[in-house]
Amino acid sequence: MLELIPAPLASQITKSLTIPTIGIGAGPACDGQVLVLHDMLGLNDQSRQVREALRGAREEVREAVQLTRPRYARALSRAGALIPQMNEISRRDMLALLGRPR
């Protein structure tokens, strides 16, 4: 994981390693990239350049959240009703794994 280091340094590190590198603001030479959701949505302080580059993506994510919010709320409600059952199942399974009576 290479975070907020100069791109040329990230490139050198990536080339010198036999394992993949993941960059967070470390330039395009890393094997993979992470874009933090808070950064993408503009919830953190960041450079004007980053904000401008992500403006379209930020609007698309906001629109998607608005469209799916009712469905997500219904799913949470259904899952909430199942949590007590899920906890009891998990407890029984754990006791069985430990070889203890249920």
PyMOL commands that set and color helices and strands:
alter all, ss='L'
color gray80, all
select helices_A, chain A and resi 7-16+37-40+48-98
alter helices_A, ss='H'
color red, helices_A
select strands_A, chain A and resi 2-3+22-24+32-33
alter strands_A, ss='S'
color yellow, strands_A
deselect
rebuild
show_as cartoon
